[in-house]
Amino acid sequence: MRPPRGAFRQSGALHRAQTPAGGSPLELIEQFLSADHLPGGQQLIDPVEAFAAVHGGDRSVKYGEHTEAGAPGEPWMSENANRKNDHSGAHFMTQKFDTALSLALEAHAGQIRKGTENALGLPLPYITHPVAVATLVQRYGGNEDQVIAALLHDVLEDGGPQWAEPIRDAFGGQVLDLVQFCTDGLPDAQGQKSPWRERKEFYLAHLRAAEGEGVLVSACDKLANLQAILLDLTEIGESVWTRFTGGKDGSLWYYAELVEAFGGRVPAALEVALRRDLAAVLELAEAKSRVA
C-alpha cells in the first residue's frame, strides 16, 4: 500500500500553496527553495499538491501515469513526443524523470543534509543529494532507469519499505531492483536499523558479489558522498566526522573498501574520480589530524 498522500504535511514542514497548473517539477523545486516561500512569506509547497498541479490539479493520477493536455490516465508519453526540436537523434529523458523527482520530493519531505547549514543557518534540503547522484549517473553513461533509480536511491532507506509499491507501480521492477541494490538497511517498524558496522559489512559483501546496472548507481552515490566530505573537510576540518555514525576511522575504512570493491567494474573515468577523491580525503584527513 502506498503512503497516504499529504502524510508529510502533518510534520508541519510543508504546507499547501497555489501552484500554476502545468509547471514542471523543476520549476516547483525552485519555488520551494525561493525566499518568497520561507516563513513570513508565502506558504511552502506541498509536493503532493505540486505533483497534482503538474497533472492539471487531478489528484487521482497515480505516480505511474502520465497525462497529456490534462487528460488523466493516459499512457506515458513516447520518447519522441517528449523531445524538443530533436534534429540530432540524441536521446532525451521521458516524463518519468519528472515524476521520479516528484516522488523523491515527497518521500524526503522535511529531511535535510546533516551539517549543511550556511552562515544564515539555512540547511540544504535532502533532495539535493539524490539529484547530485542522478547527475553523476548521467555523466558516467547511465541509462534512464539508472538515472531514475539514482533519484530514488535513498527512498526506501530513509522513507521506509512502504515506498516500494509506488516505485514499482510508477517505474517498474527494474527501477525498484536498482533502488533496493543501493539500500544498505531498511528501518524496522520502530524506525530503527541494525548496527552501523554490521550494515556496512553486509553491504560490502553484497557489492563485491553483485553484477549489473546497480553497481554504477551505487558508485555514483559514493562518489557524491566523497565529494561532499572533501569539501566539508577542507572548510570545517575534523569536526566533519561528528556527522557520521562510524566516526572518522569507520568512515575512512568504509570508503576505502567501497572504492576497492568498485575497481574494474565501473567506467574508467568514474573509477579515476573515486580513487582521486578518496586519496584527497585520506591525505587531507591526515593533515588535519596533525594540525589538531
N, C-alpha and C positions, 0 to 999 in steps of 0.2 A: 504494500500500500504506500502510495507516495505521500510525502509530508503534506499536511494541510496548507493550503495557500494562505499567506499572511501570518504564518506561525511566528515569524521573526518580528512582526510588529509588536508582539507582547513584550519584547525586551525594551521597547522604547527607543531602540537605536535608529529605526527608520519609520517615517510617517508618510501618510498619503499626500500626494501633491498632484495637481493637474499636469498632465503630460501631453504634449501635442501628438495626436494620432499620426502614425507613420514615421515618427522619429526613430532613428536607428539606435540600438543598444549602446553603441559607442558614444553617440550624442548624449544619451541618458547618463552615461558614466560621467561625462564632462559636466553635466548639470549637477550630478550628485556631489562632485568634488568642488563645485563652484562656491565661492564665498557667499553668493546670494542665497544659498540654501543652508547656510550654517545657522545655529541657534541665534535668534534675534532677527533673522531674515525670513525668507520663505521656508516652508517645510521641506524636509529631506524627502527623497523619492523612495517609495516602497518598490523593490524590484518586482514584486508580483504585479503591481499596478503598471509598472513600466513595461513588463512583458505583455500585459493585456493591451497597453496603448499601442505597441508595435502592431498588434492584430486588430486595430480599429476599436479597441475597448471591449472586445469579446473575451471574457474570462473562461469561456467554455473550451477554448482552443487548448489542446494539450501541447506539451513540450515537443512531441514528435510530429506535430502537424505544422504545415505552412499555409498561410493564407495569401492569396494574390488578389489585389484590388478589394481587400476587406472581406473576402468570402471564406468563412471558416470551413475547415475540413478538407481543403484542397491538398493534394499530394505535394511533396517538396518540389520547389522549382527545379527544372532541369538545369544542369550546369551552364548550358548555352544561354538559357533565358536569364541567367543571373550575371552575365558578363556585360561590360560596358565597352562599346567600341572595340571589340576584340578583332584586331586585324593581324595579330601576330601568331595566333594559335596557342598562346600561353594559357595555362590552366588557372582558374580562379576558385576561391573557396565558394561553396554553396551557402545558402541561408542558414544551414546547420551551425556554422561558426557563430553567428549572431545569437542563435538560440542557446548554444552551449555557454556563451558568455552570460546570457540572462540567467540560466540555471546556476552557474557558478556564483553569480552575484547574490542570488537568493540563498544558496547554501552557506556562503561565507558572510552573510549579512551581520554587521556588528563586530566582525573579527578584524584585528589589526596585526601588523607585523611587529613582533616584540622588539622594543628598544629603538624604534624608528622615529621617536618624537623629535621634531626640529626645535629651533630656538624659541618658537612660539608655543611649543607643547603639542603641535599637531602631528599625529602619527600617520603612517601610511595604511590605507585600507588593505586588508589581506589580499584582495583580488589582484593587487599589483604583482604579487609573486606568480600566480599561475599564468598571468598574461606574459610576464617575462619568460617563463618556461616555454610557453607556446611560441614565442618569438624565436627562441633558440632552436626549437624543434624544426620550425620552418627554415631557419638559416642553414641547418645542417642536413637538409634533404628529406625531412619528414613528409608523409602524405597527409591528406585531410583528416583521416581517422586519428593519426598520431597527434596532430595539432589540437584537435578537439579533446582528445584524452589528456593532453597537457593542461588545457584549461580546467579540466575536471579532476586532475590527478590527486588532489587533497580532499575532495568532497566526501568520500567515504570515511577517510581517516579523521577528518575534523568535524564532519556533519553527522556521521553515523551510517550504519548499513541500510537504513530506510531509504537512502537515496539511490540504491542500486536499481530499483524498479523504474523510476523515471529516467535514469540514464539509459537503461536497456530499451525502454519504450521509445525514447526520442532518437537514439543514435545506433541502436543495435548491439548485439552481443559482442562484436569485435571491440568496440569502444569500451564497453564495460570490462572486458577482459584486460584491456590495456590499463584502465584505471586500477583494477584490482592488482595488476602486476606491480604498480608503483606504490601500493599501500603496504606499509610495514607493520600495521597493527590496527585493529578496529576497537573502539571503546565498547565496554560491556554495557549492560542495562543501567548501571550506575554512572556511566561516562568514564570509567577507569580503564587504563591499558595495562598490559603486562609490563614488568620492569624494563627500563630503557636498554640495558646491555643485552638482555635476553632477546628483545625485539630486533636489535641491530645485528646480532649474530645470526639470528634466523633469516633476516633479510639478505645478509651477505651470502649465506648458503644457498638461498633461493636464487640470487642473482648469478652466482658462479655456475649454476647448473642450467640456467634459463637460456632460451633462444628466442628469436623472433623480434617483432617490432617494439615490444615493451622496453628493450634494452636502450634504444635511442631516447625514448621519453624519460626514462629514469636517469640516464646520463645527463640530459639537459637540465633536469631538476637539480641534480647535484652540482652541476656547473654554476647554475644561478645562485645556489647557496654559497658556493666557494667565492664567487664574485662579491656577494654581499659581505661575507666575512672579511675578505681582503680590504674592502673599502672601510668597513667599520673598525677593523684592527688598525688601519692607517690613521683614522681620525680620532678614535677614542681609546685605543690601546687595550691593555689587558682586561679591562672591565667588560669587554665584549663577551667573554666566556661565561659571565654570570647569566647570560640569556639561555644557555644550553644546559639541558638536563645532564648531559655527560660531562660538563665542565670542559676545561682546556684539554686535558690529557685524553679523555674519552672522545672528544670531538676530533682531535687530530688523528687519533688511531682510526676512527671510523672512516674519515675521508681518505686517508692513505689506503685503507683496504678497498674502499669503493673504486678509487682510481685504478688500482691494480686489477680489480675484477672487470673493469671496462676495457682493459688493454687488448688491442687487436680485435675488438668486437663492435666498435663504433667507427664512423668515418674518421679518416686520419686527422683532419683538421680539428675535429671535436676532441680526439684523444690528446692532440698537442695542447689544446686550450685547457683541458683538465689537468694535465701534468704541469703545465706552466703556472697555472693559478694555485695548484696545490704547493708547488715549490716556493712560490712567492709567499703564501700563507705561512709555511713552515719557517722560512727564513725570517720573516717579519716577526713571527711569534717568538722566535729565539732572541731576536734583537730586543724586542720589547721586554722580555723577561730579564735580560741582562741589565737594562736600564732601571727596571723596577727593583 
